[in-house]
Amino acid sequence: MAKGLFKSGMIVSAMTMISRVMGLVRDAVVANLLGAGLAADVFLFANRIPNFLRRLFAEGAFAQAFVPVLSEIKEQHGDDKVRIFVGQAAGTLGTILLCVTLLGVIGSPVIAALFGTGWFIDWWQGGENAEKFELASTLLKFTFPYLFFVSLVALSGAILNVYNKFAAAAFTPVLLNIAIISCAILMHDNFENGAYALAIGVFVGGVAQLLFQLPFLLRIGMLQKPTFAWHSPEVTKVRKLMLPAMFGVSISQINLLLDTVIASLLVTGSIAWLYYSDRLIEFPLGLFGIGIATVILPTLSKLHANNAAEDFQVTLDWGVRFVLFLGFPAMAGLMVISPLIITVLFDHGAFSAGEVDHVKAVSLGVVAYSVGLVSFMLIKVLAPGFYARQDTKTPVKIGIVTLVLNMVFNLALAPFIGYLGLALATSLSASCNTYLLYYHLRKRSVFTVSSFTYWFAAKCIVASIIMGLSVWYVSEQFNWHSWAFIEQVGLLGTLLVLAMALYFFIMFVLGVRVKTIKDVRL
């Protein structure tokens, strides 16, 4: 189990790294073409809505309810029963998604008014942001169908993961980034507003991702004819688990959407600053947190189905240890060198135009989000501890509490520090979410962090602080703001290598070895 988990985790992380790198390239293209003004605000808004629904219904709710049930059927009834269930799940989910997508495309002005309240009010009153509302309503007609395709991608990816075919599912998001980049470059000049080309890229990317995964499903014999089976016992079980799951692991996405609503009431650029800040945070989160969560859920589901309580505890403890090992240095690194990263990635073309210092604005947002980075990652590990046991009621209670706390933090901080208050509120509410998830796992004697992991966490914190301060000191010795692009890239690469080497060296001095990270059992 130990070698399998570590190997699978590394495969997913490697594929995710390719996806995240391409995502950063995509964001650099968006920043170059649209900057951080009106067009960027609206496109990122139109792209965030279907992405939010995708994470809420597909990855956040459906996948977390579907994987444990699928694993249970596979362990107890075999592949023939799994094939029937897969066809029923695909047909039922596909029918619902098609209806939701049609409603979303037709009702795009209503969605734009609901989540872009500030723009709608300006449009209604003939204010300066009226154009934002009109553009958002149109772009949503292109981006909303992405929900249909990518939700089916999440379904097929979950099936592949249960059968230990992690690489294909982890690589799939790369195709979305390629589609957006290609459409941006090839079609940008065909429209008066380049945001249209990007929106079309989102649609094309959704189709490409679904088509890519079909051959892999065929190879494992799981490409089944969809059948609508709303009342099937297995589908009914997934349905009952889905509703509360929406408020569990997807809570950070709900928080981000609430931030978008409030940010539409703030100064122009707020949504873009939050987006670019969040994108940098998503890189380590996706690379390590989601990578481990992807492989740990099927494993935990299998252990629960086989009543292996001790292995369940040990596996969760390893997952916590793994994300702490990578989460703390990522947090420290982003805090100290985010201005250089943002300059290299985004400070070109339209992004650098105007009087506003977008680099400073985004880097401050990165610092605010970084406060909660480790918590974001731990949620990805702790939440599967409930879903693997088919317990979705506890996360929904935690989710409601966290949502309320997030809004309280938003209202308390946003009036004073604007968009930074929204980012900091998300970090604080995520920390509360993490604590409550762990509290309930420990209270039910499902999982308790081992004393070894506590000491390990302390070593990670010490090493991260020393590394962060050292890298900050070195970066301050150079006036890189006036350097040429290639020189800035060289300095960034040098600082990243220095940070990694220093962190690993300090951890080695503190007694941490490869087996400490690799082995589930110590």
Secondary structure, DSSP 8 states (H G I E B T S, - for coil): -HHHHHHHHHHHHHHHHHHHHHHHHHHHHHHHHHTTSHHHHHHHHHHHHHHHHIIIIIIIIIHHHHHHHHHHHHHHH-HHHHHHHHHHHHHHHHHHHHHHHHHHHHTHHHHHHHH-HHHHHHHHHT-TTHHHHHHHHHHHHHHTTHHHHHHHHHHHHHHHHHTT-HHHHHHTHHHHHHHHHHHHHHHGGGSSSTHHHHHHHHHHHHHHHHHHHHHHHHHTT--------TT-HHHHHHHHHHHHHTTTTTHHHHHHHHHHHHHTTS-TTHHHHHHHHHHHHHHHIIIIIIHHHHHHHHHHHHHHHTT-HHHHHHHHHHHHHHHHHHHHHHHHHHHHHHHHHHHHHH-SGGGG-SSS-HHHHHHHHHHHHHTTHHHHHHHHHHHHHHHTTT--HHHHHHHHHHHHHHHHHHHHHHHHHTHHHHHHHHHHHHHHHHHHHHHHHHHTTS----HHHHHHHHHHHHHHHHHHHHHHHHHTTS-GGGS-HHHHHHHHHHHHHHHHHHHHHHHHHTT--HHHHH-S--
